[in-house]
Amino acid sequence: MKDLPGQSITPKPVMADVARLAGVSHQTVSRVINGSPSIRPTTKARVEQAIAELGYRPNTAARALVTRRSGIIGIVGTNGALYGPSSIQRSVEEAARAAGYFTSMVPLAEVTREALRDALEHLARQSVEAIVMIAAQDDALAVARSAEAGMPMIVVEGDLSGSGLSVGVDQIAGARQATEHLIDLGHREIVHIAGPTTWTEAKGRRIGYEEAMRAAGLTPRVLAEGDWTPACGYQIGRELAREGGEGRKGCATAAFVANDQMAIGVLHALVEAGRSVPGDVSVVGFDDIPEAAYLNPALTTIRQDFKAVGQRAIELVIATLEGTPASVALLPPELIVRDSTRQREESA
């Protein structure tokens, strides 16, 4: 193909150009790029300077043939429309990139054995070195545990045990923090608006709520099981608003909601019904979505450090590939206190 008039095409630098500028052999440049420990520091520095000056970019396909490592981590994502799973996906991709890996993402519209098998086969054809499975539901976790991937598989958020090749936030501890916060404020009638019980995270949050209530000598009460959405939270919030008229005894003065999206719906329903938040009902959510601080009232919630989850997942991938031991303890959640909760004022 001929150059267009007035235009010139500068050829991309190749390894031979780097070798010529650095005054070394082609093989020496290749060893530096592939991380060989046998290169003298002064030679390595000279090669790296030549690479920077020329703007040379190694051919990753050729490098993979030499090292027999693709530098690719596969990610299987489920329920990417929800804040938690989508945030985890981004954090894993960012952490992988920061560690020098490429990522290949396979989103699953539904979690079935066939869909997962197809995803694993797709990633295997790309010669990925490991797979990060974002498994938020019981079915996804079961499929991930039974799958024969033929390579390391790291499960993110779906395993509450904190054991094996898994990474996540301690959901039970987070729910305890939320419930204990309400108990410390003097609330005794605290209801839980749960997430879908087919989700491991929802199950963990319900367990933490019930443990905290029983430890304080209080009776747990799950008002309803939702589907994570604001619309569902609104409908359940209307039920909560109806039961609390005229200061009747036994009615909830506080609610721990399993995620912030449902908590948004609950807040709207309560205020629409003339119930004050936090005057009549204190509300705590879970996740700390970006909008939580800007609601009216600003939402007290449990923060999950999704960036740390992604970093820990990639650290575990690298440690597994290198055959070195790695810590897999669950990450701690954090209580963020805002305006939707306050001290319970006892009626005369």
N, C-alpha and C positions, 0 to 999 in steps of 0.2 A: 504494500500500500504506500503510495507516494504522499509526501507531506503536502498540505495545502499551501498555496502561495502566502508568504508572509508569516508562516508558522513553522516552528521546529519542534521536534519531539525529542526530549532528553531521555535517553535510555535509563532504565532503572539500574542502580548499582548492583553488581553481582559479587559473589564471594571472592572472585579473582581480583576485583578492584580493591576490596578491603585488604587482601594479602599484599598487593602491590604497595598500597599506601603505608601499611604497617611494617613492611619490609620483612614479612614472614612467608611461610609456605601456605598453600591452600589448606593442607591438613591441619596446620596449627590453628587457623581461623575456625575450622570445623570443631576442633577440640575445645576451643574457648566457648563457642556457642553452645556446645553440648555439656558444658560444665565439667570438663575433665580436670581432676585434681593435679595432674602431672605438669601443668603449665606454670612457668615461673611468674610471680606477681608482676614483674616489670613487663614481660611479654604480654600478659593478659591485659594490663592497663593500656599498652600500645594498640592492641587489637580493638579494645573497646572504644578507644578514642577515635580510631579510624572508622568504626561502625557508626559512631555518633556524627562525625564530620560528613560522611557520605549519605547518611540517612538510610543505611542498609537495613532491610527487613528480611530475616531468614525465611526460607521456604519451609513452612511447617510440615507440608506433606513429605518433603525430602528428609526433614529432620526425623519424622516419625519412622521412616524406613530404617534409618540408622540406629535410633535409640530403642525402637520397638515400643515406644510410648506415644500415644496420640496427643496427650495434653488436653484431653476433652473429658469433662464430667457431665454425665447425663442427669437431667432433672425430670422427674415425673410429678406433675402437679395435679392436685384435685381441688375442686371448689374454689377456683381462682377468682370468682366474682366477689367473694367475701374478703373483708379487710385483713383478717389474720392470715389465711393461706396466701393471699396475694403479696402481703408484706414479707412473709417468710421467703417466698419465691424470689422477690427482688433482692433480699438480703443475701441469699445463697449465691445468686448470680454475681452480685457485687463482690462478695468475699472471694469467690472463685477467680474473678478477673484480677483482683488485687494480689492473689497468690500466683498469678501467671498462667491460669488455666482458661481454656475456652469452655463454654457451656452449650449444651444442646437440650432444649426444652420440649417436653411432650406433655401437653395439657390433656387431661381426661375429662370428658363431659360426664361420664358415669363410671363408677368403679366396679368393674366386673373382672373375673379371671381372664376372660378373653381379651378385654381391652388392655389389661396390664401385660398380658403375654405379648400382644402386638407392640406395645410400647417398648418392652424390653428387647424384643427382636429388632425393632427400629434402631434403638440405641446400640445394640450389639453390632449391627452393620456399620456403624460409625466408629467402631473400635474404642468406645469410651472406656476410661480406666476404672470408673466407679459410678454408682448411681445414687442420687439423693432422692428419696421418696417422701414427698410431703403427704403424709397419711393421717388425715384428721378424723376419719370414721373407723368404726370397728371393722367393717368389711375390708376397707383399704389396708388396715393393719394386718388382718388375717391373710389377705392375699400377698402382701409384702413378705410376711414371715414364711409363707409356704412357697414363694416363687424361687425357681432355680435360675438365678441371674447369671451365674458363672463368673461373678466379679463382686467386689465389696458393695453392699447396699446399706446406706445410712438412712434410718427412718427418722423423720423430723416431726415432732409434735404429737404423734399418734401413740407413743408408748409412755405411759405415766410411771413406769417402774424405774426409769433412769439407769437401765442396765443394757448391756450389749451394745450394738452399733446403733444407738439412738441418741437424739438430742431434743431438748425441749425446755419449756418453762414449767415450774412446779405449779400445776393448776390447783391442786388440793390446798397448798399453802396460800395461794392467792385468795381462794374463796374463804379460807379461815381468816385472813387479814380483813377482808371486806366485812365479814359477819362480826368479828370481834370489834371492829371500829364502831359498828352500830350498837353493839352491846355496851361498849365503854361510854357511849353517849346516853345511856340510860334506857334504850329501847328494849322491850321484852317481847312484843308481838312483832316478829320479823318474818316476813314471808320471802320465799325464793321463787323467782320466775326463771324456770330452767330452760336450757337449750335442749335440742333433740337428744334423746337418750341413746341413739345409735352413734353419737359422736363421743369419742373418748374424752375430749376436753369438757363437754357438758357434764359427763359422768363425774369427772374429777371435781368440777366446781360444785356439784350437788353434794358430793361426799364431804368436801371441806366445810360447806355451810352446815350440814347436819352434825358434823363432829364438833364445830364451834358452839352450836346451839346446845347440844347435849352436855358439853363440858361446862356450860354456864347454868345448867339445870333448867333449860328452856325446851319447849316442844317445837321441833321443826315443822314447818308447813309449806309444802310446795303448792303454790297457788295455781300454777299451770305450767305446761311444757310448750315452749314456743319453737319457732323455726329460724331464729336469728334475725328476722327482719323487723324494721320499724313498724310496718303495718300490723304484724302479729303483736308486737309490744303494745301498740295502741289499743287493740281489742282487749288484751289482758288488763291493761291499765284502766279501761272503762269498768271492768269487773272489780278491780281494786277500789276504784272511786265509789262504786255503788255500795260496797260493804261498810264504808267508814262514816256513814252519816251520823251527825249529832253526838259524836264522842262515845259511841256505844262501846262497852267493855268487850275485850277479846278481838277487836278489830285491829288490823295492822297499822302500826305507826312508822314502819320502815320496810323497805324492800331491797333485797339484793338481786339484781337482774344479771343474767348469765353473760350478756354482752352489751356493749354500748349502743349498738343499733336498736335493739329492743328497748333499752332504757330511754332512748329518744322518744319512742312511741308511748312509753309509760308516762314520761313527763308531760307530753302533749295532752294525753287523756286526762290526767289528774288536774292540770290547770284548766282545761276546757270544762271540767265538771265543778270548778270552783274550789278545788282542794289546793291548799298552799304547799309548795315544795320549797324549803323543808319544813315549813310551819306545821302542817298536818302530817305529812309523810316524808321521811328522808329516803333518798334513793342512791344506791351505789351500783355502778356498772362494772364492766370488765373489758380490758384491751387498751384503753386510752387512745381512741381514734383521734385524728387531728382536730375534729370539730368539737371534741368534748369540752375543751377549755372555753369555748365561745358560745355555748348554749346558755339559755336563761331559765333557771340558774345553771352556772357552770357545773359540770358533772364530776362528782367524786367517783373515782374508778380505780381499777387495778391495772397498772402498766406492765406490759410485756415488752422486753427489750428484743425486738425482732432482729435488729442489727447484730446483736451478740449471738442470737440463735444461728444466723447465717455463718458468722465467723467460726463458731464452735463446730458447725457441721463440716465446714471445709477443713478445719484443723483435724477433725476426726478422719476425714477422707485421706488427708496427707499422711497422718500417722499410720493408718491402716495399710496404705500402699507401701510405706517404708518399713512396715513391720515393727513399729515402736509402740510402747504402751501409751494410752491417752486417757485423760479423765473424761467421764461421761455423765457426771452428776448433773441433775436438773438445775437449770438457772433459776435464781430467786426472782419472784415478782416484786412489785413495789406499789404500795398504797399511795395514791395521789388524792389528797383531801382538797375539795373545792366547796362550792356553795350549796350543793344539793343535800348536804347532811348537816345536822346540828343537834345540840343537846336536847333531849326529850324533856318537855315541860309537863310535869304531872298536873292533872286537872284537880281542882279542889274537891 
